[in-house]
Amino acid sequence: MKIVLNIIKYIVLIILIIFLVATIAVNIASSTILSKEYILKKLDETNYYSTLYSEVESSFENYIYQSGLDEDVIKNIVTEEEIKQDTIQIINNLYSKEVVNIDVSKIENRLQENIDNSLEGQNISNATKESIKQFIGQITNAYKDTIVHTKYENSINNILTKVTEYVEKAKTILLVADVVLIVLLLLLSAKKIVKGTVDLGIAILGVGIFNIAVNVIVNAKVKIDYITIISDGFSMTIRSVLHDIMNIINTSGIILVIVGIIIIFISNVLIMKKKQEE
Amino acid sequence: MIKALKATVIDIIVAFLIIMLLFSGINLLYGQKVSEAFSLANKVSIDLENKVEAPKAEINIEEKQVINYPEYGTQYATIEIPRIDVNLPVYFGDTLEILKKGVGHSSGSYFPGEGGSIVYMGHNSRNVFRRFSELQIGDDITVTTSYGVYKYEIYDMQLIKETELDKVPIQKEQEILMVYTCYPFNNIGYATQRYVVYAKPVE
């Protein structure tokens, strides 16, 4: 009977470790990549808006050289602050599962004004007017593409919606499961509840070791500092987010190892004392 | 106290064993997926700081053959056309990104000194070839590469359609520098014609 109980205890212990690891993972995700406030803070920290401003200007240059228009017409048609406000709106839309929509009328008006000034005094044919209209369309599309990354918009939207739903459900389920497993572990120790706390300490220590090991493995296998996705600005933010996540995993790992060892030691001291008394 | 310490050490070892068991289980069940995820993450990792620099281009004059061709997208020369105050970098390749920075060298054509057709192209913008209309037959073009200086003299200029870019085919019998830009020079919108300047080496 004792052997069977011990086997069940270790099975519960392993399941508890898995569930605690999952609980930590889900909480890290919801406080980092799934948190709008966190993402906005990261964009600020990594100077994302400034990099994006350069990318927007560069995307305009692709069209200006082919257009035959004076290079100056694309100057000052959008400011870094406007890019920042548009980006914040995009993030808000994404996290509230709304369709991303950006107002480009200011850019259109300023560009039209610059072109008019540049061509002042020239006789503009209808064909040229049509070309200018197309050029303005190309510039506003280039702006949208650069700041929204239209190609990835749908997939990001879908993934974010699904993951947010799962994470919210998982948080509650995991919390209930953790409590149930801890109670079960204590019950399996029958009358010797202190023995149950040793097992709880082992579970906490195990989760700590797991987290530290994950941090070591990921850092050894992935060169986070060199990750390059979509654009320079985006890559810098992704790298910073990944570093944050790995730091949280590592710090929580160290804390859990210390807490686990303390619980195990105190419980063992109590067990020994009780044995001596008996 | 010592007994409690001993018991604690044993429990720590138990925790380690459980985690090792857990990692073995993960490896057994999801090892393939985990290694795929790591490999995917490394595919998007680009170490720009420790990138090995390509060796400099050189030329074997006797065989008219460039050794160590420049890397695509890198600058390997400058082009100078004194009459229209042009002094621009020449990059290997002709993508939009390259043409934004200067003059592009069409990757299907030969390099200066190789004795074949060299195709350069640039925008008709103010900072590039806007003043091409001022060029005259007999004008000089100097291309300074990392492996030598090449002087050319304009002998012809033509206006062709966008679809006729292969009007003068790429060949390796005679060195010809062909420089393309969009026409009309002050056109607004997409230009469907190209202005080509042909130049031959100055002996």
Contacts between the chains, C-beta under 8 A, distances in Angstrom:
chain1	res1	chain2	res2	distance
A	10	B	18	7.6
A	13	B	18	6.6
A	14	B	18	6.1
A	14	B	21	7.3
A	14	B	22	6.7
A	17	B	18	6.6
A	17	B	19	7.6
A	17	B	22	6.6
A	18	B	22	7.2
A	58	B	100	7.5
A	61	B	100	5.2
A	62	B	96	5.1
A	62	B	97	7.6
A	62	B	100	6.6
A	64	B	125	7.3
A	65	B	99	6.5
A	65	B	100	6.2
A	65	B	123	3.9
A	65	B	125	4.9
A	65	B	128	7.5
A	66	B	96	8.0
A	66	B	123	6.7
A	66	B	182	7.3
A	66	B	190	6.6
A	66	B	191	7.7
A	67	B	188	6.3
A	67	B	189	6.5
A	68	B	124	6.3
A	68	B	125	7.7
A	68	B	182	7.2
A	68	B	184	7.6
A	68	B	185	7.7
A	68	B	186	5.9
A	68	B	187	4.2
A	68	B	188	4.8
A	68	B	189	6.8
A	68	B	191	6.7
A	69	B	188	5.8
A	70	B	126	6.6
A	71	B	125	6.3
A	71	B	126	6.3
A	71	B	127	7.0
A	119	B	188	8.0
A	127	B	189	7.6
A	128	B	188	5.1
A	128	B	189	7.0
A	130	B	189	7.6
A	131	B	188	4.9
A	131	B	189	2.7
A	131	B	190	7.4
A	132	B	188	6.3
A	132	B	189	7.5
A	134	B	189	6.5
A	135	B	188	7.4
A	135	B	189	6.7
A	198	B	7	8.0
A	198	B	11	6.0
A	201	B	11	6.9
A	202	B	11	5.5
A	202	B	14	5.8
A	202	B	15	4.8
A	202	B	18	7.2
A	205	B	11	7.7
A	205	B	12	6.5
A	205	B	15	4.2
A	206	B	15	4.5
A	206	B	18	5.2
A	206	B	19	5.3
A	206	B	22	7.7
A	209	B	15	6.2
A	209	B	16	6.4
A	209	B	19	4.8
A	210	B	19	5.4
A	210	B	22	6.8
A	213	B	19	6.9
A	213	B	23	7.1
A	221	B	38	4.6
A	221	B	41	7.7
A	221	B	42	7.5
A	222	B	38	6.2
A	222	B	41	4.5
A	222	B	42	6.4
A	222	B	45	7.0
A	223	B	42	6.7
A	223	B	45	4.3
A	223	B	47	6.7
A	224	B	45	7.9
A	226	B	45	4.0
A	226	B	46	5.4
A	226	B	47	4.9
A	226	B	48	7.3
A	227	B	41	6.9
A	227	B	44	5.5
A	227	B	45	5.3
A	228	B	44	5.8
A	228	B	45	7.1
A	228	B	46	4.7
A	229	B	44	5.5
A	260	B	15	7.0
A	261	B	8	6.9
A	261	B	12	6.7
A	264	B	8	5.1
A	264	B	11	4.7
A	264	B	12	7.1
A	265	B	4	6.5
A	265	B	5	7.4
A	265	B	8	4.6
A	268	B	3	7.9
A	268	B	4	4.1
A	268	B	5	7.8
A	268	B	7	4.2
A	268	B	8	5.2
A	268	B	11	7.2
A	269	B	1	7.1
A	269	B	4	4.3
A	271	B	4	7.5
A	271	B	7	7.2
A	272	B	1	7.7
A	272	B	3	5.0
A	272	B	4	4.7
A	272	B	7	7.4
